[in-house]
Amino acid sequence: MRVLVIGSGAREHALCASLRADPAVQGLVCAPGNAGTDTVAESRPVEVSDPAAIADLSAAEAVDLVVIGPEVPLVAGAADAVRARGIACFGPSASAARLEGSKDFAKEVMAAAGVPTARSRTCSDAAEIASALDRFGPPYVVKDDGLAGGKGVVVTADRDDAERHARSIVGAGRRVVVEEFLAGPEVSLFAVTDGVTILPMLPAQDYKRIGDGDTGPNTGGMGAYCPLPWLPPGFVDDVVGLVLRPIVAEMARRGTPYTGLLYAGLVLTPDGTKVIEFNARFGDPETQVVLALLESPLCGLLYAAATGNLATHAPLLWSGSSAVTVVVAAAGYPGTPRTGDEVQGAFGDGILHAGTRRGADGQVLVSGGRVLSVTATGADLAAAQAAAYLRASTVDFPGMQFRTDIAAAAVRGVIRVAG
């Protein structure tokens, strides 16, 4: 098969690396890609927010399968445009991708499906914001209703900060979702679905804050680990029954069947597991650790989901190891990152590129905020963590920053689940 992966981050590098290892993949293209994906796939330019351009490229490259990585093209309708050309596409339609594109819509679907989530209110003006903040109290949780690149959420005990963030969103002409704070450890669970059959993957946990100890502003994600040794037995089966199956059924009932990757962001509260959010695609950086442990051929899995044949796919096989990824970010991130610096030691096993590009002489240059996802596996979580940080020490560029505590709490065994 010939496969096209859309996107330019470490998630896409991880997808390309896994697809390249699948014997069924005879040709692999990544568009637009980065300085890492071009070592495992052919690179092509494309504007990822343009569904027609993605469909044109898919046809021009005569691919058998398109895998759309980021949320922006999915919400814009890229999967619809590709399928209209008669090409199999892994990713939900624009109508189904609203589960990520609008937090208000996701809340509506969860209410209809009976899926547990935080109480919330969607606001369009200052008076509604003030009322909602009063109702739910601190810590305040304020979310941009639409896509915000992983930076649209503020969780704070400071009322002024919460109100300022909310007002900035409605001031830009968008709605804001204010919700109650859910206390407990967070879990990311991916599931591959063709709209009927659901195959869950291994749970992972990511780190959103820029600094050690979960300090500083939110980012797109500073690291992740998988699996989660502290989860209760039967957790995944419970989430499939409590969350995933009802959501897939509700989307089908609405005439907008959900196919592709359904990402459930969960929190284990004292009152049970509740949904924080849904994403319509593989999460970044969780993809890097989950795929590092997947032994089933990736192309066959994604193609089965894209063609409605997931029921015939064999159960997923996993290595039994652990994986940790450490995101190495540019100076200034998550604000305005410093770009253009040369990255040293940027290749090798587990060095997954995100914000990189090729210089005139072929060197690797910083081009974005999250520059690399340094990923390693080990016999257990402690071994994987040590290997990841050792590998991170082999890369260097001016001003680079990364957290030093990815997976640390789980390694120490200090994460506790209520109940």
Secondary structure, DSSP 8 states (H G I E B T S, - for coil): -EEEEEE-SHHHHHHHHHHHTSTT--EEEEEE--TTGGGTSEE----TT-HHHHHHHHHHTT-SEEEE-SHHHHHHTHHHHHHHTT-EEES--TTTTHHHH-HHHHHHHHHHHT--B--EEEESSHHHHHHHHHHH-SSEEEEESS--TT--EEEES-HHHHHHHHHHHHHTT--EEEE----S-EEEEEEEESSS-EEE---BEE--EEETTTEEEE-S-SEEEE--TTS-TTHHHHHIIIIIHHHHHHHHHTT----EEEEEEEEEETTEEEEEEEESS--TTHHHHHHHHB-S-HHHHHHHHHTT-GGGS----B-S-EEEEEEEE-TTTTSS-----B-BS--STTEEESSEEE-TTS-EEE-SSEEEEEEEEESSHHHHHHHHHHHHTT-B-TT-B--S-TTHHHHHT------
